[in-house]
C-alpha cells in the first residue's frame, strides 16, 4: 500500500473517531458544561506531558500566544454549543448542524483571512438552504432550539477554523492546540465557578468517567496525532472530502447505536442529503483554485 493510500485510510479512521463525539455526547449523563470542562481538562493535562508542546511554546511571541488563546475561547464556546445542541435535540440533529460549517466558512473565511470572495461559493451556500428547510421541517418542534444552538456551534467552527488558518503560520500545531485548550479551560473554569461549581467540580461516576476518557483520548488526541501524520501525504482536496464525511458517520452511528431514526421524519433525512450534497460539492467547485498541497493544521477537529 502506498503512503498516500495509507494516509487516506488513516484520515477516514480519524473522521470516524470524530464522528463518535456526537454519540458519546449523547451517552454521557453529565450536563453540557461539566462534560466540556472534563473533556478539556483531560486533553490539556495530556498535552502538558508532551515535550513537543513545551518546545513549540518557547519561540512564540506574546502577541501570538494571546491570539491563540482567543481562538481557544471560540473553540470552547463551539463545544458548549455542540453538546448543548445534542441535549436539546439528538446526535443526528447536532451532526447535521455541524455539516453547515463549510457553508459558513465560504462566507467567513474571505473576511477573516483576507482572500477574495468566490462567487461560486455563494451558489454552494444557496444549494444548502432547501436542505436546511427540510431538516427543520422533519424535526419535532421540541428539538427546534437544538437546531438553533447547533447552527450557532457550526458558525463558531467556521470562525475558529478561519482564524487558525490565518494565524497558524509556522507555529507548532501541538503548541497551538495546547494554548487553545488551556484558554478554553480557563474560560470554562471561570464560568463553572460562577454558575455551577456544585455540578462541574465533582468526580463523575465510573461510567461517565470511562466515556470521558474515550472522548478525550480516543476521539480527540488520538485522531489529532494520526491526522497530523496522514495529512502530510494527501492533498488538501482529498483531506476536505474525507473530513466532510464526519456528519455522515455520526448520523449512521446514531441510527445504529441510538435508534434515532424513530425520532425524525423522512424529510429530515432528505434535507440531510441535500446539505451533504452541497458540502461535497464545495471542494469540487473550489478545486481549480486550491493548491493540492499537504496540510498540517490544528483546526481539523470540527466535531464537538
C-alpha positions as CSV (number, residue, x, y, z in Angstrom):
1,X,0.0,0.0,0.0
2,X,1.4,3.4,-1.0
3,X,1.9,6.2,1.6
4,X,-0.9,8.2,0.0
5,X,-3.4,5.3,0.2
6,X,-2.4,4.5,3.8
7,X,-2.8,8.2,4.7
8,X,-6.3,8.3,3.1
9,X,-7.4,5.3,5.2
10,X,-5.9,7.0,8.3
11,X,-7.9,10.2,7.7
12,X,-11.1,8.2,7.4
13,X,-10.3,6.4,10.6
14,X,-9.8,9.8,12.3
15,X,-13.1,11.1,10.9
16,X,-14.9,8.0,12.2
17,X,-13.4,8.7,15.7
18,X,-14.6,12.4,15.5
19,X,-18.0,11.2,14.4
20,X,-18.2,9.2,17.7
21,X,-18.0,12.5,19.7
22,X,-21.7,13.1,19.0
23,X,-22.6,9.6,20.2
24,X,-20.5,10.0,23.3
25,X,-22.1,13.4,24.0
26,X,-25.5,11.6,24.0
27,X,-24.3,8.7,26.2
28,X,-22.5,10.8,28.9
29,X,-25.0,11.8,31.5
30,X,-23.2,14.9,32.7
31,X,-24.5,18.4,32.0
32,X,-23.1,20.2,29.0
33,X,-20.8,22.5,31.0
34,X,-19.4,19.6,33.1
35,X,-18.9,17.4,30.0
36,X,-17.0,20.0,28.1
37,X,-15.0,21.0,31.2
38,X,-13.8,17.5,31.9
39,X,-13.0,16.9,28.2
40,X,-10.8,20.0,28.1
41,X,-9.2,19.1,31.4
42,X,-8.2,15.7,30.2
43,X,-6.9,16.9,26.8
44,X,-5.0,19.8,28.4
45,X,-3.4,17.5,31.0
46,X,-2.3,15.1,28.4
47,X,-0.8,17.8,26.2
48,X,1.2,19.2,29.2
49,X,3.0,15.8,29.4
50,X,4.2,16.0,25.8
51,X,7.7,17.6,25.4
52,X,6.9,18.8,21.9
53,X,4.3,21.2,23.4
54,X,6.8,22.9,25.6
55,X,9.4,23.1,22.8
56,X,6.8,24.6,20.4
57,X,5.7,27.1,23.0
58,X,9.1,28.7,23.6
59,X,9.6,30.6,20.3
60,X,6.0,32.0,20.3
61,X,5.8,35.8,20.9
62,X,3.3,37.1,23.5
63,X,1.1,38.5,20.7
64,X,0.7,35.1,19.1
65,X,0.0,33.4,22.4
66,X,-2.8,35.9,23.1
67,X,-4.2,35.3,19.6
68,X,-4.2,31.5,20.0
69,X,-5.8,31.9,23.5
70,X,-8.6,34.0,21.9
71,X,-9.2,31.3,19.3
72,X,-9.3,28.8,22.1
73,X,-12.2,30.7,23.7
74,X,-14.1,30.3,20.4
75,X,-13.3,26.6,20.3
76,X,-14.6,26.1,23.9
77,X,-17.8,28.1,23.0
78,X,-18.3,25.8,20.0
79,X,-18.0,22.7,22.1
80,X,-20.6,24.1,24.5
81,X,-23.0,24.8,21.7
82,X,-22.4,21.4,20.0
83,X,-23.1,19.4,23.2
84,X,-26.0,21.6,24.2
85,X,-27.5,21.0,20.8
86,X,-27.3,17.3,21.5
87,X,-29.0,17.8,24.8
88,X,-31.8,19.9,23.2
89,X,-32.3,17.6,20.2
90,X,-30.2,14.5,19.5
91,X,-26.8,13.4,18.0
92,X,-28.2,13.3,14.4
93,X,-29.5,16.9,14.5
94,X,-26.3,18.2,16.1
95,X,-24.2,16.4,13.5
96,X,-26.3,17.8,10.7
97,X,-25.9,21.3,12.0
98,X,-22.1,20.7,12.1
99,X,-22.3,19.9,8.4
100,X,-23.2,23.5,7.8
101,X,-19.8,24.7,8.9
102,X,-18.3,24.6,5.3
103,X,-21.3,26.8,4.2
104,X,-20.4,29.4,6.9
105,X,-16.7,29.0,6.1
106,X,-17.4,30.0,2.5
107,X,-18.5,33.4,3.7
108,X,-16.5,34.0,6.8
109,X,-13.0,32.9,5.6
110,X,-12.8,35.6,3.0
111,X,-13.5,38.2,5.7
112,X,-11.1,36.8,8.3
113,X,-8.3,35.6,6.0
114,X,-8.5,38.4,3.6
115,X,-8.9,36.4,0.4
116,X,-11.2,37.4,-2.4
117,X,-14.8,36.2,-2.2
118,X,-15.5,33.4,-4.7
119,X,-18.9,33.8,-6.4
120,X,-19.1,30.0,-6.8
121,X,-19.3,29.7,-3.0
122,X,-22.5,31.8,-3.0
123,X,-24.1,29.1,-5.1
124,X,-22.7,26.5,-2.7
125,X,-24.5,28.3,0.2
126,X,-27.8,28.7,-1.7
127,X,-27.8,24.9,-2.6
128,X,-27.8,24.1,1.1
129,X,-30.8,26.3,2.0
130,X,-33.6,23.9,0.8
131,X,-31.9,21.1,2.8
132,X,-31.9,23.2,5.9
133,X,-35.6,23.9,5.5
134,X,-36.4,20.2,5.1
135,X,-34.2,19.4,8.2
136,X,-36.2,21.9,10.3
137,X,-39.5,20.6,8.9
138,X,-38.6,17.0,9.6
139,X,-37.6,17.6,13.2
140,X,-40.0,17.6,16.2
141,X,-40.9,21.0,17.5
142,X,-39.3,20.2,20.8
143,X,-35.9,19.9,19.0
144,X,-36.0,23.2,17.2
145,X,-34.0,25.0,19.8
146,X,-31.4,22.3,19.4
147,X,-31.1,23.3,15.7
148,X,-30.6,26.9,16.6
149,X,-27.9,26.1,19.1
150,X,-26.3,23.6,16.7
151,X,-26.2,26.2,13.9
152,X,-24.5,28.6,16.3
153,X,-21.9,25.9,17.0
154,X,-21.4,25.4,13.3
155,X,-20.9,29.2,12.8
156,X,-18.2,29.1,15.6
157,X,-16.4,26.3,13.8
158,X,-16.1,28.5,10.7
159,X,-14.8,31.3,12.9
160,X,-12.0,29.4,14.7
161,X,-11.1,27.4,11.5
162,X,-10.6,30.7,9.6
163,X,-8.6,32.3,12.4
164,X,-6.4,29.2,12.8
165,X,-5.8,29.3,9.0
166,X,-4.8,33.0,9.2
167,X,-2.6,32.8,12.2
168,X,-1.1,29.3,12.3
169,X,1.9,30.3,10.1
170,X,4.9,28.2,11.1
171,X,3.9,27.7,14.7
172,X,4.0,24.2,16.1
173,X,0.5,22.7,15.8
174,X,0.7,20.9,19.1
175,X,1.8,24.0,20.9
176,X,-1.1,25.9,19.3
177,X,-3.6,23.2,20.3
178,X,-2.3,23.3,23.9
179,X,-2.7,27.0,24.1
180,X,-6.2,26.9,22.7
181,X,-7.2,24.1,25.1
182,X,-5.6,26.0,28.0
183,X,-7.5,29.2,27.2
184,X,-10.7,27.2,26.8
185,X,-10.2,25.5,30.1
186,X,-9.7,28.9,31.8
187,X,-12.9,30.2,30.3
188,X,-14.9,27.1,31.3
189,X,-13.4,27.0,34.8
190,X,-14.4,30.6,35.3
191,X,-18.0,30.0,34.0
192,X,-18.3,26.9,36.2
193,X,-17.0,28.6,39.3
194,X,-19.5,31.4,38.9
195,X,-22.6,29.5,37.8
196,X,-22.3,25.8,38.5
197,X,-19.4,24.7,40.8
198,X,-21.5,22.1,42.6
199,X,-22.2,20.2,39.4
200,X,-18.9,20.7,37.5
201,X,-16.2,20.3,40.1
202,X,-17.2,16.8,41.2
203,X,-15.8,13.5,40.1
204,X,-18.1,11.9,37.5
205,X,-19.5,8.4,38.1
206,X,-17.4,5.5,36.8
207,X,-19.4,5.0,33.6
208,X,-19.2,8.7,32.7
209,X,-15.5,8.8,33.7
210,X,-14.7,6.0,31.3
211,X,-16.7,7.6,28.5
212,X,-14.9,10.9,29.1
213,X,-11.5,9.3,28.8
214,X,-12.6,7.7,25.5
215,X,-13.9,11.1,24.3
216,X,-10.7,13.0,25.3
217,X,-8.1,10.4,24.3
218,X,-9.7,8.3,21.7
219,X,-11.8,10.9,19.9
220,X,-9.6,14.0,20.4
221,X,-5.8,13.3,21.0
222,X,-5.5,10.1,19.0
223,X,-7.1,11.3,15.8
224,X,-5.3,14.6,16.1
225,X,-1.9,12.8,16.2
226,X,-2.8,10.4,13.5
227,X,-4.2,13.1,11.2
228,X,-1.1,15.3,11.5
229,X,1.0,12.4,10.2
230,X,-1.5,11.4,7.5
231,X,-2.2,14.8,6.1
232,X,1.4,15.2,5.0
233,X,0.8,12.5,2.3
234,X,-2.7,13.6,0.9
235,X,-3.8,16.6,-1.0
236,X,-5.9,19.3,0.6
237,X,-8.8,18.3,-1.8
238,X,-8.7,14.7,-0.6
239,X,-8.5,15.7,3.0
240,X,-11.5,18.0,2.7
241,X,-13.6,15.3,1.1
242,X,-12.7,12.9,3.9
243,X,-13.4,15.4,6.6
244,X,-16.8,16.2,5.2
245,X,-17.7,12.6,5.9
246,X,-17.8,13.3,9.7
247,X,-21.6,14.1,9.9
248,X,-22.3,11.1,7.7
249,X,-20.6,8.7,10.0
250,X,-22.1,10.4,13.1
251,X,-25.7,10.1,11.7
252,X,-25.2,6.5,10.6
253,X,-23.8,5.6,14.1
254,X,-26.7,7.5,15.8
255,X,-29.1,5.3,13.8
256,X,-27.3,2.1,14.6
257,X,-26.4,2.7,18.2
258,X,-29.1,5.1,19.4
259,X,-32.0,4.3,17.1
260,X,-32.6,8.0,16.5
261,X,-34.4,7.4,13.1
262,X,-37.5,6.8,15.2
263,X,-37.4,10.4,16.4
264,X,-37.1,12.0,12.9
265,X,-39.2,12.0,9.8
266,X,-38.1,11.1,6.2
267,X,-38.0,14.8,5.3
268,X,-35.2,15.3,7.8
269,X,-33.0,12.7,6.1
270,X,-33.9,14.2,2.7
271,X,-32.7,17.6,4.0
272,X,-29.6,16.0,5.3
273,X,-28.9,14.5,1.9
274,X,-29.2,17.9,0.2
275,X,-27.0,19.6,2.8
276,X,-24.3,16.9,2.5
277,X,-24.6,17.1,-1.3
278,X,-23.8,20.8,-1.1
279,X,-20.9,20.2,1.3
280,X,-19.4,17.6,-1.0
281,X,-20.0,19.9,-4.0
282,X,-17.9,22.7,-2.4
283,X,-14.4,21.2,-2.8
284,X,-15.2,20.4,-6.4
285,X,-16.3,24.0,-7.0
286,X,-13.1,25.5,-5.5
287,X,-10.7,22.8,-6.6
288,X,-9.3,24.7,-9.6
289,X,-8.1,27.4,-7.3
290,X,-7.0,25.2,-4.5
291,X,-3.3,24.2,-4.2
292,X,-3.2,20.4,-3.8
293,X,-0.6,20.5,-1.1
294,X,0.0,18.7,2.2
295,X,-1.8,20.2,5.1
296,X,-0.7,20.5,8.7
297,X,-3.3,22.4,10.7
298,X,-4.8,22.4,14.2
299,X,-8.4,23.1,13.2
300,X,-9.1,19.7,11.9
301,X,-11.3,18.7,14.8
302,X,-14.6,20.2,13.6
303,X,-16.5,18.0,15.9
304,X,-17.8,18.6,19.3
